[in-house]
Amino acid sequence: MDEGSVLGDCLKRLGWSPDKLAREINRVRPNSISPKAPYGWLKGSTPRGSLPQIVASILSHHLRETITAEVLWPAKATAPGADGWLQQPWSQDGTWEGLGSFTAGPLRSGLGVSRPLSGQGLIGPAVDWLTTPDAPVAGRPIGEAISPQAIDVLADRVAQLRRLDDAQGGPLVLDWITQDLNWAAHLARNGTYDPAIGQRLHSVLAELAQLAGWLACDLGRNALGQRYLLFGLRAAHTANNRALGANIVSCLSYQATWRSAHDEALRLIKIARQGVGGPPGGAVHALLATRQARAHAQLGQLDDCARTLDEAAALVESAADESTPPWAYWVTPAVLAADAGRAWLELGRPEVAEQHLLRGLQLFGDEQPRNRLLHTMSLAEARLRRHDLDGAAEATRQALDLRSYLDSGRARERMAGLRHEFEHSDSPLACDVTDEIGAVLAA
């Protein structure tokens, strides 16, 4: 035994042989290694997949102290790039490998990636999600027991963070979400749970990753946001949560529209609709149809856009409260009406867009202030394109009243574009509004 290694030292302290370690690993994950595999690890080889995390958890449990995979095998922690986990199998082990990248690997600080993925880098994982059969979630027999009540608390936290994102958003909320993601990851990798609890826990992981990815993209951190979304997709697949997985693919599609990758956006949203599962109808199906309409609009496909908007309207009317998952609470008639308005605006039909936007904003009331900010700016754009300068100025000033939500990168970009449109007019009113926007953006 190589007593100079951390692994060798841990086994010596426990009085274990490598064979004993192999038996413990196979008790946790049956038939996962040969009895002689730990001998190779002591000679310098590195275990595959999520085995480093499993070994670390076993040793931590028996030594009653924290032992990490990165301490046991530091070369494995630093050798692969930030995206190495994307090549892992679509399995529970593959999900855990991705989890390590966010909690202890190169993505933990958010600085491990610099370029957004595109093309096959995004389409490939979505197709894998669509085509890989669901598999039962494996429980975990060692560690501190995780009760159903603990999962209830985590689920409540996710709901609170979603509401906080509605009301505030920004870097503070993103940091909060990632802290909770780290905690949920710790439970997944170190706790004891049966398959039912494991399934719920992986759904929570998927929701937290989706929320982190959405917020990161909204803040302009698109490369990091994509990785969170792709990890969330794996966690949703592990949890056999098709609706949540479809929502995550639709987020990737929506983010592609922000990058003007319109063909990519359409391919992704079609994959999401194909894989959503469940009976047709309801808020989730309506959301996906609306996002497909947006992709058609950006490609100038008027007939396809109009058809899918009609589908969305019919689907949301068929929704029953009990059929809507908790995370989809925000998919309301207000959201769908306003998104339809944005689609018509992108099709070059500002008069139709204004009707939908006004209806959506009326239905919002005081809810979802960041969405109201974005859609009020769309209303100003629609009025400018109809040469209604007074109406555009009114809508812009209403949007500026919601300036506290301008920490959204999308919102700031949209506001800067609106200022540019006002600059095309030399009227005193347009000049005043341009100055007002400039002052807010500079603050």
C-alpha positions as CSV (number, residue, x, y, z in Angstrom):
1,M,0.0,0.0,0.0
2,D,1.2,3.5,-0.9
3,E,1.1,5.1,2.5
4,G,2.4,8.3,1.0
5,S,-0.9,9.0,-0.7
6,V,-4.0,10.5,0.9
7,L,-6.0,7.4,0.1
8,G,-3.4,5.2,1.6
9,D,-3.3,7.2,4.7
10,C,-7.1,7.1,5.1
11,L,-7.1,3.3,4.7
12,K,-4.3,2.9,7.2
13,R,-6.2,5.1,9.8
14,L,-9.3,2.9,9.3
15,G,-7.4,-0.3,9.3
16,W,-8.9,-1.2,5.9
17,S,-7.3,-3.2,3.1
18,P,-8.0,-2.1,-0.5
19,D,-10.3,-5.2,-0.7
20,K,-12.4,-3.8,2.2
21,L,-12.7,-0.4,0.4
22,A,-13.9,-2.3,-2.8
23,R,-16.6,-4.1,-0.7
24,E,-17.8,-0.8,0.8
25,I,-18.0,0.8,-2.7
26,N,-19.9,-2.2,-4.1
27,R,-22.3,-2.1,-1.2
28,V,-23.1,1.6,-2.1
29,R,-23.1,1.0,-5.8
30,P,-23.5,-2.7,-6.5
31,N,-21.1,-4.3,-9.0
32,S,-19.4,-1.0,-9.8
33,I,-15.8,-2.0,-9.4
34,S,-13.6,-5.1,-9.3
35,P,-12.3,-6.1,-5.9
36,K,-8.7,-5.2,-7.0
37,A,-9.5,-1.8,-8.4
38,P,-8.4,0.1,-5.3
39,Y,-4.9,-1.5,-5.6
40,G,-4.5,0.4,-8.9
41,W,-5.7,3.6,-7.3
42,L,-3.0,3.3,-4.7
43,K,-0.4,3.0,-7.5
44,G,-1.5,6.2,-9.1
45,S,-4.5,5.4,-11.4
46,T,-7.7,7.4,-11.2
47,P,-11.2,6.0,-10.8
48,R,-13.7,6.8,-13.4
49,G,-17.0,8.7,-13.4
50,S,-18.5,9.6,-10.0
51,L,-16.4,7.0,-8.1
52,P,-14.0,9.6,-6.6
53,Q,-17.0,11.3,-5.0
54,I,-18.4,7.9,-3.8
55,V,-15.0,7.0,-2.3
56,A,-14.7,10.4,-0.6
57,S,-18.1,10.1,0.9
58,I,-17.4,6.6,2.3
59,L,-14.2,7.7,3.8
60,S,-15.8,10.9,5.2
61,H,-18.5,8.8,6.8
62,H,-16.2,6.3,8.5
63,L,-13.5,8.8,9.5
64,R,-16.1,11.4,10.7
65,E,-14.3,14.2,8.9
66,T,-14.6,15.8,5.5
67,I,-12.6,14.1,2.8
68,T,-13.1,15.4,-0.7
69,A,-12.4,13.7,-4.1
70,E,-10.2,16.7,-5.0
71,V,-7.9,15.9,-2.0
72,L,-7.8,12.2,-2.9
73,W,-7.2,12.8,-6.6
74,P,-6.0,16.4,-7.2
75,A,-4.9,15.6,-10.8
76,K,-8.5,14.6,-11.7
77,A,-9.8,17.9,-10.4
78,T,-7.5,19.9,-12.5
79,A,-6.9,17.9,-15.6
80,P,-10.2,18.2,-17.5
81,G,-11.5,21.5,-18.7
82,A,-14.6,23.2,-17.4
83,D,-16.7,21.4,-19.9
84,G,-15.4,17.8,-19.5
85,W,-18.5,16.8,-17.6
86,L,-20.6,17.5,-20.8
87,Q,-19.1,14.3,-22.3
88,Q,-20.3,12.1,-19.4
89,P,-23.0,9.5,-20.0
90,W,-26.6,10.5,-19.4
91,S,-26.9,8.6,-16.1
92,Q,-27.0,9.4,-12.4
93,D,-23.2,9.0,-12.3
94,G,-22.9,11.5,-15.2
95,T,-25.1,13.9,-13.4
96,W,-22.9,13.7,-10.3
97,E,-19.8,14.3,-12.4
98,G,-21.4,17.6,-13.6
99,L,-22.3,18.4,-10.0
100,G,-18.6,18.2,-9.1
101,S,-17.8,20.9,-11.7
102,F,-20.1,23.3,-10.1
103,T,-19.4,22.6,-6.4
104,A,-15.7,22.0,-6.4
105,G,-14.4,22.2,-9.9
106,P,-13.6,24.9,-12.4
107,L,-17.2,26.3,-12.6
108,R,-17.6,26.9,-8.9
109,S,-16.3,30.5,-9.1
110,G,-18.2,31.1,-12.4
111,L,-14.8,31.9,-14.0
112,G,-14.2,28.5,-15.6
113,V,-15.9,29.3,-18.9
114,S,-15.6,32.2,-21.3
115,R,-17.4,31.2,-24.5
116,P,-21.1,30.4,-25.0
117,L,-21.8,27.1,-26.6
118,S,-23.5,27.0,-30.0
119,G,-24.5,24.6,-32.7
120,Q,-23.9,21.0,-31.9
121,G,-22.6,22.0,-28.5
122,L,-26.2,22.9,-27.5
123,I,-28.2,20.8,-29.9
124,G,-26.3,17.6,-29.0
125,P,-27.2,17.6,-25.3
126,A,-30.8,18.4,-26.1
127,V,-31.0,15.5,-28.4
128,D,-29.4,13.2,-25.8
129,W,-32.0,14.3,-23.3
130,L,-34.8,13.6,-25.8
131,T,-33.5,10.1,-26.8
132,T,-31.9,8.7,-23.7
133,P,-34.5,6.4,-21.9
134,D,-35.4,7.4,-18.4
135,A,-33.9,5.1,-15.7
136,P,-34.9,4.6,-12.0
137,V,-33.1,6.8,-9.6
138,A,-30.7,4.9,-7.3
139,G,-30.9,5.5,-3.6
140,R,-27.8,6.0,-1.4
141,P,-27.3,3.8,1.7
142,I,-24.6,5.6,3.6
143,G,-24.4,9.0,5.2
144,E,-26.8,11.0,7.3
145,A,-30.5,10.2,6.5
146,I,-32.4,12.8,4.4
147,S,-36.0,13.0,5.4
148,P,-39.0,14.0,3.3
149,Q,-39.3,17.1,5.5
150,A,-35.8,18.1,4.4
151,I,-36.8,17.9,0.8
152,D,-39.9,19.9,1.6
153,V,-37.7,22.7,3.0
154,L,-35.5,22.7,-0.1
155,A,-38.6,22.8,-2.4
156,D,-39.9,25.7,-0.3
157,R,-36.6,27.5,-0.7
158,V,-36.7,27.1,-4.4
159,A,-40.1,28.7,-4.5
160,Q,-39.0,31.6,-2.3
161,L,-35.9,32.2,-4.6
162,R,-38.1,32.2,-7.7
163,R,-40.3,34.9,-6.0
164,L,-37.2,36.8,-5.0
165,D,-36.0,36.7,-8.6
166,D,-39.4,38.1,-9.7
167,A,-39.1,41.0,-7.2
168,Q,-35.4,41.7,-7.3
169,G,-33.1,39.5,-9.4
170,G,-29.5,40.5,-9.9
171,P,-26.2,39.2,-8.7
172,L,-27.2,38.9,-5.1
173,V,-30.0,36.5,-5.9
174,L,-27.8,34.5,-8.3
175,D,-25.2,34.1,-5.5
176,W,-28.0,33.0,-3.1
177,I,-29.3,30.4,-5.6
178,T,-25.8,28.9,-6.1
179,Q,-25.3,28.6,-2.4
180,D,-28.5,26.6,-2.1
181,L,-27.4,24.5,-5.2
182,N,-24.1,23.7,-3.3
183,W,-26.1,22.6,-0.3
184,A,-28.5,20.4,-2.3
185,A,-25.4,18.9,-4.0
186,H,-23.9,18.1,-0.7
187,L,-27.0,16.3,0.3
188,A,-27.2,14.4,-3.0
189,R,-23.5,13.2,-2.7
190,N,-23.3,12.6,1.1
191,G,-26.7,11.8,2.4
192,T,-28.7,8.6,2.8
193,Y,-31.9,8.4,0.9
194,D,-34.2,6.0,-0.8
195,P,-35.1,6.2,-4.6
196,A,-38.2,8.3,-4.0
197,I,-36.3,10.9,-2.0
198,G,-33.4,10.7,-4.5
199,Q,-35.9,11.5,-7.3
200,R,-37.2,14.6,-5.5
201,L,-33.7,15.7,-4.6
202,H,-32.6,15.6,-8.2
203,S,-35.6,17.6,-9.2
204,V,-34.7,20.3,-6.7
205,L,-31.1,20.3,-8.1
206,A,-32.6,20.7,-11.6
207,E,-34.8,23.6,-10.5
208,L,-31.9,25.4,-8.8
209,A,-29.7,25.0,-11.8
210,Q,-32.4,26.2,-14.1
211,L,-33.0,29.2,-12.0
212,A,-29.3,29.9,-11.7
213,G,-28.9,29.5,-15.5
214,W,-31.8,31.8,-16.3
215,L,-30.5,34.5,-14.0
216,A,-26.9,34.3,-15.2
217,C,-28.1,34.6,-18.8
218,D,-30.3,37.6,-17.8
219,L,-27.3,39.2,-16.3
220,G,-25.3,38.8,-19.6
221,R,-23.2,35.8,-18.3
222,N,-24.4,33.6,-21.1
223,A,-21.6,31.1,-21.1
224,L,-22.0,30.3,-17.4
225,G,-25.8,30.4,-17.7
226,Q,-25.7,27.8,-20.5
227,R,-23.7,25.4,-18.3
228,Y,-26.1,25.8,-15.4
229,L,-29.0,25.0,-17.7
230,L,-27.2,22.0,-19.2
231,F,-26.5,20.6,-15.8
232,G,-30.1,21.2,-14.8
233,L,-31.1,19.3,-17.9
234,R,-29.1,16.3,-16.7
235,A,-30.5,16.5,-13.2
236,A,-34.1,16.7,-14.6
237,H,-33.3,13.6,-16.7
238,T,-32.0,11.8,-13.6
239,A,-35.2,12.7,-11.8
240,N,-37.4,11.5,-14.7
241,N,-38.9,15.0,-14.7
242,R,-39.8,15.5,-18.4
243,A,-41.7,18.8,-18.0
244,L,-38.9,20.4,-16.1
245,G,-36.4,19.1,-18.7
246,A,-38.5,20.5,-21.5
247,N,-38.6,23.9,-19.7
248,I,-34.8,23.9,-19.5
249,V,-34.4,23.1,-23.2
250,S,-36.9,26.0,-23.9
251,C,-34.7,28.3,-21.8
252,L,-31.7,27.3,-24.0
253,S,-33.8,28.1,-27.0
254,Y,-34.9,31.5,-25.6
255,Q,-31.3,32.3,-24.8
256,A,-30.4,31.5,-28.4
257,T,-32.9,34.1,-29.6
258,W,-31.1,36.7,-27.5
259,R,-27.9,35.7,-29.3
260,S,-29.7,36.0,-32.7
261,A,-29.1,32.3,-33.2
262,H,-32.6,31.9,-34.7
263,D,-32.3,28.5,-36.4
264,E,-30.7,27.1,-33.3
265,A,-33.5,28.5,-31.2
266,L,-36.2,26.9,-33.4
267,R,-34.5,23.5,-33.3
268,L,-34.2,23.5,-29.5
269,I,-37.8,24.5,-28.9
270,K,-39.0,21.8,-31.2
271,I,-37.0,19.3,-29.2
272,A,-38.5,20.6,-26.0
273,R,-42.0,20.3,-27.3
274,Q,-41.3,16.8,-28.6
275,G,-39.9,15.6,-25.2
276,V,-42.2,17.4,-22.7
277,G,-44.4,14.4,-22.2
278,G,-47.6,14.3,-20.2
279,P,-51.1,15.1,-21.6
280,P,-51.4,18.0,-24.0
281,G,-52.7,21.2,-22.5
282,G,-51.8,23.4,-19.6
283,A,-49.3,26.1,-18.7
284,V,-46.1,24.2,-19.6
285,H,-47.3,23.3,-23.1
286,A,-48.5,26.9,-23.6
287,L,-45.2,28.3,-22.6
288,L,-43.3,26.0,-25.1
289,A,-45.7,27.0,-27.9
290,T,-45.2,30.7,-27.2
291,R,-41.4,30.3,-27.2
292,Q,-41.7,28.4,-30.5
293,A,-43.7,31.3,-31.9
294,R,-41.0,33.7,-30.8
295,A,-38.4,31.6,-32.8
296,H,-40.7,31.7,-35.8
297,A,-41.1,35.4,-35.5
298,Q,-37.4,36.1,-35.5
299,L,-37.1,34.0,-38.7
300,G,-39.9,36.0,-40.3
301,Q,-42.2,33.0,-40.5
302,L,-45.5,34.8,-40.0
303,D,-47.9,31.9,-40.7
304,D,-46.0,29.5,-38.4
305,C,-45.8,32.2,-35.7
306,A,-49.5,32.9,-35.8
307,R,-50.3,29.2,-35.7
308,T,-48.2,28.5,-32.6
309,L,-49.6,31.6,-30.9
310,D,-53.1,30.3,-31.4
311,E,-51.9,26.9,-30.1
312,A,-50.6,28.6,-26.9
313,A,-53.8,30.5,-26.3
314,A,-55.8,27.3,-26.6
315,L,-53.4,25.4,-24.4
316,V,-53.4,27.9,-21.5
317,E,-57.2,28.0,-21.6
318,S,-57.2,24.2,-21.0
319,A,-54.9,24.5,-18.0
320,A,-56.1,23.2,-14.6
321,D,-54.4,24.4,-11.5
322,E,-53.5,20.8,-10.4
323,S,-51.8,20.2,-13.8
324,T,-49.4,23.1,-13.4
325,P,-46.1,22.3,-11.7
326,P,-45.2,24.7,-8.9
327,W,-42.2,26.2,-10.9
328,A,-44.6,27.2,-13.7
329,Y,-46.7,29.6,-11.5
330,W,-45.4,32.6,-13.5
331,V,-46.8,31.3,-16.8
332,T,-50.0,33.3,-16.8
333,P,-52.3,34.8,-19.4
334,A,-50.4,38.1,-18.8
335,V,-47.0,36.5,-19.8
336,L,-48.4,34.8,-22.8
337,A,-50.2,37.9,-24.1
338,A,-47.2,40.1,-23.7
339,D,-44.9,37.5,-25.3
340,A,-47.3,37.3,-28.2
341,G,-47.0,41.1,-28.5
342,R,-43.2,40.8,-28.6
343,A,-43.5,38.1,-31.4
344,W,-45.8,40.4,-33.5
345,L,-43.3,43.3,-33.0
346,E,-40.5,41.1,-34.2
347,L,-42.6,40.2,-37.3
348,G,-42.9,43.9,-38.1
349,R,-46.6,44.2,-37.1
350,P,-46.4,47.0,-34.4
351,E,-50.2,47.7,-34.4
352,V,-51.0,44.1,-33.6
353,A,-48.1,44.0,-31.1
354,E,-49.4,47.0,-29.2
355,Q,-52.8,45.4,-28.7
356,H,-51.3,42.2,-27.1
357,L,-48.7,44.2,-25.1
358,L,-51.4,46.5,-23.6
359,R,-53.5,43.5,-22.7
360,G,-50.6,41.7,-21.1
361,L,-49.5,44.7,-19.1
362,Q,-53.0,45.2,-17.8
363,L,-53.2,41.6,-16.7
364,F,-49.9,41.8,-14.9
365,G,-51.1,44.4,-12.4
366,D,-48.3,44.8,-9.9
367,E,-46.8,41.3,-10.4
368,Q,-43.5,40.4,-12.1
369,P,-41.9,43.8,-12.3
370,R,-39.0,42.8,-14.4
371,N,-41.3,41.3,-17.0
372,R,-43.4,44.5,-16.9
373,L,-40.2,46.5,-17.5
374,L,-39.3,44.5,-20.5
375,H,-42.8,44.5,-22.0
376,T,-43.3,48.2,-21.4
377,M,-40.1,48.9,-23.4
378,S,-41.6,46.6,-26.1
379,L,-44.7,48.8,-26.0
380,A,-42.6,51.9,-26.5
381,E,-40.8,50.3,-29.4
382,A,-44.2,49.4,-31.0
383,R,-45.4,52.9,-30.7
384,L,-42.2,54.3,-32.1
385,R,-42.6,52.1,-35.2
386,R,-46.2,53.4,-35.5
387,H,-44.7,57.0,-35.4
388,D,-46.6,57.6,-32.1
389,L,-43.9,59.6,-30.4
390,D,-46.1,60.8,-27.5
391,G,-47.2,57.3,-26.7
392,A,-43.7,55.9,-27.0
393,A,-42.4,58.6,-24.6
394,E,-45.2,57.8,-22.1
395,A,-44.4,54.1,-22.2
396,T,-40.6,54.7,-21.9
397,R,-41.2,56.9,-18.8
398,Q,-43.3,54.1,-17.3
399,A,-40.4,51.7,-17.9
400,L,-38.0,54.1,-16.3
401,D,-40.1,54.1,-13.2
402,L,-39.1,50.5,-12.9
403,R,-35.4,51.3,-13.2
404,S,-34.5,49.4,-10.1
405,Y,-34.8,46.2,-12.3
406,L,-32.2,47.4,-14.8
407,D,-29.5,45.2,-13.3
408,S,-30.9,42.7,-15.8
409,G,-28.4,42.7,-18.7
410,R,-31.3,42.0,-21.1
411,A,-33.2,45.1,-19.7
412,R,-30.2,47.4,-20.0
413,E,-29.6,46.2,-23.6
414,R,-33.2,46.7,-24.5
415,M,-33.2,50.2,-22.9
416,A,-30.0,51.2,-24.8
417,G,-31.7,50.1,-28.0
418,L,-34.7,52.2,-27.2
419,R,-32.6,55.2,-26.6
420,H,-31.0,54.6,-30.1
421,E,-34.4,54.6,-31.7
422,F,-35.4,57.9,-30.0
423,E,-32.1,59.4,-31.3
424,H,-33.5,59.1,-34.8
425,S,-35.9,62.0,-34.0
426,D,-34.8,65.6,-33.5
427,S,-38.0,66.6,-31.7
428,P,-37.6,68.2,-28.2
429,L,-39.7,65.3,-26.7
430,A,-37.4,62.7,-28.2
431,C,-34.3,64.6,-27.0
432,D,-35.7,64.8,-23.5
433,V,-36.5,61.1,-23.4
434,T,-33.0,60.3,-24.8
435,D,-31.4,62.3,-22.0
436,E,-33.6,60.6,-19.4
437,I,-32.6,57.1,-20.6
438,G,-29.0,58.1,-20.7
439,A,-29.1,59.4,-17.1
440,V,-30.6,56.1,-15.9
441,L,-28.1,53.9,-17.8
442,A,-25.2,56.0,-16.5
443,A,-26.4,55.8,-12.9
